[in-house]
Amino acid sequence: MKTKILAGLLALTVVTGVEQGAALAAETSENREVTVSRIDVEDTIDAAEATNTAIAQEAEKDDKQPVASKESAKDKSKENKAKKKAPLKTKQTKKAPLTIEGDELFFDDASGEVHATGNVVVTQTPDTMLTKELRGNTKATEVWIDGEATMIQPEMATKMVGHTVHYNYATKLGTMADAKGMVGNERVAGKNMQFFPDKLISHEATMTRCPAKVPDYHISATKVEIWPGDKLIAYNAKVWIKNTVIYSVGVYQRSLRKEEGNEMPQINYSTSDGLSVQQYYEYPLTNNWALATNQAYYTKQGYRPQYSLIDREDKYRFRIQEGHFRDDSSNWVKKEPEFRFDWYQQRIGQTVWSYKFTAIYGKWRDNAKTSWHQDYALYFTRDPIKLSDSLTWYIGTGYEIVRESYNGSRVNTMTFNTSFYKTVSPKLTVWTGYNYTQNTKNLFDYDKNDVGREWVNGITYTLDRMNTISYSKSYDLQYKRTHADTFTWVRNLHCWTLTLNYVKYKDHSNSNSFNWNLSLARW
């Protein structure tokens, strides 16, 4: 018979050192063991505070109710009926209860010792532990597992499988041997895994995003610290392509945010710049500060390195950067240096709108001029509007101010962007959009919009799981002429992506361009 125990008494015993709790425990329980299929333990206070402070509490008594047991324990259970208490009320925020379920669960309500077998599930929302057998203690909120176990932590985007597990649900500290699994998009394996409230540490570890049995690339390290969704730090790291080490480094840091670089070399080709090879490297200084460099060589441009000092916080990023920078249209500028502040996208209250802000101040140089450049941009986006199951509407608008010391100019620009995406079939997507830029007459070509009033239409078709093609047409509504036709082919090379792009300009604003890029696949 399945039994659910909302153990108010167990909740009380979490608060160690309370005389009232000891008295109630002595009054309502004897040292005995019962067999049940589920136990709920109310975790009513912060574990760290519980170990240092005895909190006086009042227990609200409920009706007496016997604990259900198997036939072999019926007589003993009748003689020792447990008094069921309501969960205790405290000033602390109540946490999710710890629930242990299994095909067979042996429980001593005096000591808190638990032994579960069968299909065992341990839950403290939203975290889940799955195994076949465990030992534990409800008062210490700890579990021990000798065999295989699966740990699922949705808030940390983590799912690990291993054995010899010890985990404390109050402190969120634990260990797992021979662990392997997923942390976000990273495939992580380690001889020993340590769990913390905000991070994981994997010893004798390997990491990759490639799902192959022998990955196309991976990192190995004596220790890797991972803050899910934020960053990782690898110690004594080696970067591999297949079974060959391409380089090694004492300490390596990589951001896990979407827009940041990665540890693998990138190979590119463009008509204007020729063949290029780039390598990004980042070294941690503190928890938030890091030094970074992107070493790049172009056959038509030569050596073009970048250097940065970066501060990453929860809501913003600040960078001091110097070097040669290239935009998507092959326009170059040298920053000597530049100070950049990025306020990450934030929702405006409970509305459907979000905003982000960027401020730039620095010395810019190109082949013709040098200027102290200032750029302040505020941009708003609305949540996508689902017009139907297959049609989505996107809207964004912003305002930008650009100042230049070279000619004393100030350019104020309003922007508006909207687009509709239609999924015609699982293989076919079409879109149309309108982009408005009030003023395109900036001093530098770098990062400048070429078309003030643009109407763009496009189509993407997936030929098979390895190949996708797309075509888009940019039309200049101001001058009533086609600006550019863009043809793209994306080839899936398993754990790498090859992108070929050809742009044919119709308004003679640029010469035609051909580009290709070989980079890690992004999942």
N, C-alpha and C positions, 0 to 999 in steps of 0.2 A: 504494500500500500504506500502510495506517495504521501509524504507529509511535509507541510510547510511550517517552519517555526520562525515566527517573528520574535526573536529572542531579546526582549527588553532587558532581561537579566544579563545577557551577553553584552549588550550595549553598555550596561553599567560597568561591567568588568573591564572594558577598554580603559576606563578612567581609573588608573591604578592609584592606590594609596588613599582612597576615600573610605573613611570609617563607616559611613552610612552604607556604602556599597557592600562592604564586608559583612555588615550586620544582616543586610537583606539576603546576601548570598547564603549565609549560615542558616537563616530562617527558612529559606525556600528550597534549598537544594542539598543533597547529600552526594558523596563521591560515587557516581554510578555511570554506566555506559548504556546508551540506547542505540538502536539501529533505525535510521531514517533514510530518506532519499534526497532531502534538500535542507539546507540551513541558510538562513538569512541573518547576517550580523550587521546591526546598525552602527556605523562608524560616525559618532556624534561630535567629535572634536578633532582639531588638528593634531596630528600625531606628534609633531615636534613639541607642541605646548603640553601635550598629555604627559610626556616623559619628564617634564620639569615642574608642572603645576598641578596640585590636587584641586579639582573644581567641585564645590559643593552643589549637589543637584537634588531635586525631589523626584521621586518615582510615583507615578499615578498607577494605582492598582487596578487591575482588570479582573474579570471572572477567572477562577481557577479552571485550568484546562489540562488534561493529561497529555503527555507526549506519546504519540503513536509509536508502536514497535512491532517487531515480528513476533510470531507465536512463541518462540523460545524466550522472549523477554516480557510476555504479557503480565505474568503474576508479579514480577518485580516492578514493572511499570505501574501497576495498580497501587502497590504499596508506597511508591515514591512519586506521586504526582507533582509535576513542576508547576509552580505558580507563574503564569504568563504575565509579564509586566509590559506596560506601554513604553515605547521608546522615550528616552529621557529628553527633556527640553533644556537646551543650553543657549548661551548668547552667541556661540559660534555658528557660522553657516553650516548647515547640515550637508554632509557629503552623501554620495550614493552608497547604498548598502553593499556589503560584500556577500555574495550568494555562492554557495557550493552545492552542486548537484551531481548525482551519480547513480548508477544502477544499484549499488550498495554503499551505504555511508554509515560508518560507525563513529559515534560521537559521545564524548564524556563531557557533560555539561558543567562539571565542577572544575576540571582542569582546562577545558576548551580544546582538548586534543581531538583531531579528526583523522579518520582514515577512509578514503574514498576509492572505489574501484568501479570498473566498467567504463561507460561513456561519461567521463568526468568533465564537467564544465564549471569553471570558476569565473564569476562575472562581478565586476565593479564598473558600472556603466561609465564610459563606453568600452572599457577594456575587457578582453576575454582571454582565458587560458583553457586550452583543450588538451586532455591527456587520458591515459587509461588507468592510472593509479597515482594517488598522492597522499602525503601526510601533511598535516597542518595544525595550526592552533588559532582558534577564532579570537582569543583574547589578545594574542600578539599580532593578529592579522597577517600571519606568515604561512607560506606553503613550501613544501619540499617535494621534488619529483626526481626519481632516479632514472626513469625511462624517458621516452621521447615526449616532447610537449610542444605545443604551438602557442606563441604569444602574439596576440593581435591588439594593437594600440592605435585606433583610428585617428586620434588627435595628433599623433606623431607620424601618421602615415606609415606605420611599421607592422610587418608581419614576419616573425622569426620562428624557425623550427630548430630544435636542438634537444639536448638531454642534460641531466644533472642540474636541475633548476632549483634555485632558492630565490624567493621573491617576497618582499614585504609590501603589502598593499597600503599601509599607512604612510611609510616613508617614500614609496615608489622606487626603492632600491632593490636590485637583484642581480643574479648572475645566471648564465647559461653556457654550457660547454658545446663545442662543435656546432656553433650556430650558423645558420644560413637563411637568407630570405630577402625581403624587400624593405627598403627605407625610402619612401617616395618612389622615384624612378631608378634608384640605385640598387643593384644586386650586390648584397654584402654577405661575406662569409668570414668567419673568424674562429680560431681555436677556443677563445674564451670571449664571451660578450658580457659587458656590464651595462645595466639599465639604471638611468638616473631620471629625475623628474623632467629634465629639459633636454637630455642628450643621451647618446649611446657611445660606448667605447668598445671597439673590437680589437683584440690582440691577435698578432700573426694573421693579419687580415688581407683580403682581396676585395676589390670593388670594380664594377663595370656596369654599363647599361646594355651590354650586348647579351642576348639570351642564349647564344650558342654554347654547346658543351665545352668546346675550346674557344673562348671568346676571341673576337678579332682584336680586341684591345682590353687591357685591364690595368689596374694599379695594385701593387702589393706593398705592404708596409708592416713594420713591427707593431705599430699602433695607429688606429684611426679614430679620431673623435668626430662624431656627427651630431650636429644640431639640425634636426629635420626641417626642411624648408628654408634654412638659413645658410649654413656653411659646413664644410668639413676641413679637418686638419690631419694630414698624414705625416708620420714620422719615419725617417729612413725609408723613403718611398722610392719605388721603381716603377717606371711606366713601360708597359709591354705592348708590342704589336705581335699577335699570335704568341710564339714561344721565344721571342727575341726582346731583350731589354734595349730600349732606344735611348733612355737616359735615367739617371737616378739623382735624388736630391735629399738633403738631410731633413728639411721641413718644407711641407707644401700645403698651401691653403687654396681651397676653391669655393666660391660662392655657389649655393644651390638655388639662387634666384634665377629666373628664366633668362634675364637679359645679360648674364655675366658670361665670362670666357670659360674655357675648359683646358684640361691638361694635355690634349693631343695636338700635334701640329696641324695647321690648315694649309691647303694648297689651292691656289686660285689662279685664274687667268682672265685678263681683260684686254681689249684692243688697245686702250690708251696706256696701260701700265705694264703690260706683259705678264710673264709668269711670276708668281710670288709664293713665298713660303713664310708662314707666321707661327710664332710660338709664344703663348701667354704663360706667365709665371707670377705667382703671388706668395708673399711671405708674411705671416702674421706677426704683428708687433705687440698687440694686446688683444683682448676679447673683441674689440670693435675696429681697431686700427690695423692697417696692413699696407705693405709696400707692394707695388705691382709693376710689371713691365710687359710690353708686347714687342718682341723682337721680330722685325719684318724686313724682308729683302725683296725688291722688285727689279726685274731685269731691265725695265725702261726707266725706273726712277732711282734705283740704287737702294742703299740702306736707309730705312725709315723707322727708327725705333720710337716707342712711347714709354713714358714713365709716370707713375701715379702714386700719390699718398691718399689712402681711402679711409674714411670713417663711415661705417655702416651702423645705423641705429634702427630701432623698430619702425619709425615712421619716416625717416629721411636718410639720405646718403650725401656726404660731403667729400669732394675730391679736389686735390691740387694736381694738375696734370700738365705735362710738357712733352713736346715732340711733334711728329708729323701725323696729321689726321686726314682721312679720306672719306667722302660721303658716297652714297650709292650711285651718283652720277660721275664718279671719278674726279671730283673737284677736291683740291688739296688746300690745306692751310697748316701753318706751323704755329703752335701755341707756345708762348715764351714767358711765363706759363699762363695757365688758366685756372681760376677758382670756380668751381661748379657746385651748386646746391640743388638737390632733387628731393622735393617733398613727395613721397609715394602717394599713389591714388588713395583717397579717403572718401568714404560715403558721407553725404551731408545729412546728418541726423537720421531720421527714419524714411527719408525720401528715396526716390528711384534714381537720384542724381549723385555723381561722384566728381571729385576734382583732383587735379594735381598741379604742382607749381615748380617751375625751374628758374633759377637765377644764375647768370654767368657773368663773370668779369675777368678779362684777361687781355694779354697782348697777342694780337693775331698778325701774321705775316704771310703774304703770298709773293708771287714773282714780281709784283708791281708796287706794293704798298705795305705799310705797317700802321696798325691802329690799335688803340686801347678800346676793346669791344665790350659793350654791355648788352645783355639780352635778358629780358624778364617776360616769362610766358605763363599764363594761367589758362588751364583747359578744363572744360566740363564734359562729362559723358553721361548719357542716360543708360539705364539698364536696357538690354535688347528687348524689343517689342515683338512678341510672337503673334503675328497676324494670322497664322495657321500653323499646322504641324510642319509644313515645309517652307514657309515664308517668314523671314525675320527682317526687322527694320532696325538699323543702327543710326544714332544721332550723336553729334558732338559739336561743340563750339568753344571758341577761346579768344583771348586777346593777348597781343605781344607788343612789347616796346623794345626797339633796338637803337642804341646810341653808338656813334663812332667819333673818336677824337681826331681821326685823319681829316675829316671835312666838317666836323661839328654837327653832323646830321643827327636827326631823330626821326625814326620811322615807326608810326603807330599802325598796327595791323589787326583787323578783325578777321577771324577764320570761322568757317562753318563747313561741316562735313556730314553727309548723310548717304546711306547706301541700303539697298535691298538685296538679300541673298535668298535664292530659291533653289531648294533641293528637288530636282526633277525626278531623279532616281538615285539609288545608292551609288551609281557611277558618275552621274551628271549633275553639275551645279552651275547655275548662271547667276550673274549679278549685274546691277547697274548702280551708279553713284554720282553724286555731285559734290565737288570740292571748290569752295570759295576762299580766296586769299585776297584781302583788300588791297595790299600793296606788295609787289614783287620786286621793287627797285632797291634792294639791299646793296651795300658797298661790296660785300664778298659774295662770290658765287657759291661758296661752301654752304651746304644745308639750305639753299634757297629754293623756293617753289618756282618752277619755270612757267606755270600756267596759272593765271589769276582766277579764271572761271572755267573749270574743267568738268566735262561730262565723260565718265569712263564706263565702258561696258565690257564684260568678260564672260568667259566660259571655261570650265575645268572638266576634263573627262578622264576617268581612271580606266586605262586600257586593261590592266590586270594588277595583281598585287605588287608587281615590280615597277610598273610604269604609269606615270600620270602626265598628261599634257594640258596646257592652258594657252589661251589667247585673250589679249585685252586690247581695246582701242581707246586712246585718249584723244578727246575732241576739245579744241579751244573754242569756247562759246563766244569769247570776246572778238576774236578775229575770224570766226566761222571757218575753221580749217582743222584738219586732222593734225594733232601734235605728234603722236607716235603710235606705232603698232608694236606690241610686245609678244613674242613667242617663247614659251618656256616648256622644257621637258625635265621632269624629275625622275631619276632612276634610283630605285632602292637597291643598294649593294649590301644587303643584309644589315650590318651594323654601321654602315656608312651611307651617305646620301650624295649622289652626283647631280648637280643642278646645272643645266645649260640654258642660257638666256640670250636671245637676240632681240635688239631694239632697233627698229627702222624709223628714223625721224622723218616727218613729212614737211615740217616748217623750217628746216635748215637751221634750227637753233643749236643743234649738235650734229656731229657726224654719227653715222650708224655705229652701233657697238655690239660686240659679242663677248660674253662672259661665261666662264664656268667655275664651279666651286665644288671642291671635295671636302666634306666635313662629317663629323659624327652625326649619326641619326639622332633626332630629338624625339623622345617619347613623352 
